[in-house]
Amino acid sequence: MWTDGWDFSFISDTGRVASEPLDWSYVSKAMTFIHASKAMLDMGTGGGELLSRLRPFPEIVYATEAYAPNVPVAKKRLEPLGVHVIAIDDDDALPFDDAGFDLVLNKHESFSPGEVRRILRPGGTFLTQQVGGLDCAGINERLGAPDYEYADWTLSQALAGLESNGFEIVDQQEQFPIQRFYDIGALVYYLKAIEWQIADFQLQKYIEQLYGLYLDIQRDGYWDVKQHRFLIHARAV
């Protein structure tokens, strides 16, 4: 694997890739809910990079992760902080009791609305920021690659699933911020790390298209694509 967890500091912290700020802060919202929580779950914690920075935690804290290489990274980072890290295979069958949490956080992770509702207490909070189906579609278009694997994932679809499974929508926001690549190597790194953006990505398969894009970056200094993000705050009823 190219990274520990989903840490893209190799290209982001070095300024090789930059993203336009969102109109909301998932972390600021999450911290407000964490401070009022007694039992929380972080779904898809990755390597625990983000969750580890959201202390102080409530008394009961769990985190799930489905990508096997991330699990030992998350355990090493989070378990000393009192977080129980659970490896899972399926979002449709979470290994938790009914109504065991008053807060479920989910940043860029798939979820089953019915399962999230099952493990939340009445009045509990579900906060999720999702990567929408149009995310960086310009990469696929430019390289002549198949569509993004989750191209049909939309805000309206997510809202409908939550509302039909016992949630009241408190807030919803959507944005298409610019992501800027300053060199072709950063784009290749990104595509190898985000394996689902172009499922069949191989350097040699797309070498001609990448070379053309390299020339454009040399001329303009950067290349932009649009990301797709949406945020939902829902309450269990």
Buried (B, 14 or more C-beta within 10 A) or exposed (E): EEBBBBBBEBBBEEEBBBEBEBEBEBBEBBBEBBEEBEBBBBBBBBBBBBBBEBEEBBEBBBBBBBBEEBBBBBBEBBEEEEBEBBBBEEBEEBEBEEBBBBBBBBBBBBBBBEBBBBBBBEEBBBBBBBBBBBBBBBBBEBBEBEBBBBBEBBBEEBBEBBBEBBBEBEEBBBBBEEBBBBBBEBBBBBBBBBEEBBEEBEEEEBEEEBEEBBEBBEEEEEBEBBBBBBBBBBBBE
